[in-house]
């Protein structure tokens, strides 16, 4: 089984590009364009890595990271920023 990677970015083109590259390396990717949807998924799915955009509307990447850590989820996180 391949590693599971979470991508959260409100920029569709960026999220799609990251997904394409990771899938070409045989990673299993779950992609979301909103932090709320990603947080809902994290309730039921474990990930080996999360790639989070810092600047998103409503909930930003830092807030998603804080929510993960508040739930004692220690998944490694990469933060993307312009």
C-alpha positions in Angstrom: 0.0 0.0 0.0 1.3 3.5 -0.8 1.6 6.4 1.6 -1.5 8.5 2.1 -1.0 12.3 1.5 -3.5 15.0 2.3 -3.5 18.1 0.1 -5.4 21.2 1.2 -5.3 24.3 -1.1 -8.0 26.6 -2.3 -6.1 27.3 -5.5 -7.5 24.5 -7.7 -4.6 24.6 -10.2 -2.0 24.2 -7.5 -3.8 21.5 -5.7 -4.3 19.6 -8.9 -0.7 19.9 -10.0 0.6 18.6 -6.6 -1.9 15.7 -6.8 -0.7 14.8 -10.3 3.0 14.8 -9.3 2.4 12.8 -6.1 0.2 10.2 -7.9 2.8 9.8 -10.6 5.1 8.7 -7.7 2.4 6.2 -6.6 1.2 8.1 -3.5 -2.4 7.8 -2.5 -3.7 11.4 -2.5 -6.8 13.0 -0.9 -7.3 16.5 -2.1 -9.5 19.2 -0.7 -10.0 22.8 -1.8 -11.3 23.9 1.7 -9.9 23.4 5.2 -13.4 22.5 6.5 -13.7 19.5 4.2 -10.2 18.4 5.0 -10.8 18.5 8.7 -14.0 16.4 8.3 -11.9 13.8 6.4 -9.2 13.7 9.0 -11.8 12.5 11.5 -11.9 9.2 9.7 -8.7 8.8 7.7 -5.1 8.7 8.8 -2.4 10.3 6.6 1.3 10.0 6.4 1.8 13.6 5.3 -0.3 16.7 5.0 0.4 19.5 2.6 -1.4 22.7 3.7 -1.7 26.1 2.0 -1.2 28.8 4.6 -3.4 31.4 3.0 -7.0 30.1 2.6 -10.3 31.8 3.2 -12.2 31.0 6.5 -9.7 28.5 8.0 -6.1 28.9 7.0 -3.3 26.3 7.0 -2.0 27.3 10.4 -5.5 26.8 11.9 -5.7 23.4 10.3 -2.4 22.5 11.8 -3.5 23.7 15.2 -6.7 21.6 14.9 -4.6 18.5 14.0 -2.3 19.0 17.0 -5.2 19.7 19.3 -6.6 16.3 18.4 -3.1 14.8 19.1 -2.7 14.0 15.4 1.1 14.0 14.8 1.0 13.7 11.0 4.0 15.6 9.5 3.0 18.8 7.8 4.4 20.8 4.9 3.1 24.4 4.7 2.8 26.1 1.4 3.0 29.9 1.0 3.3 32.4 -1.8 
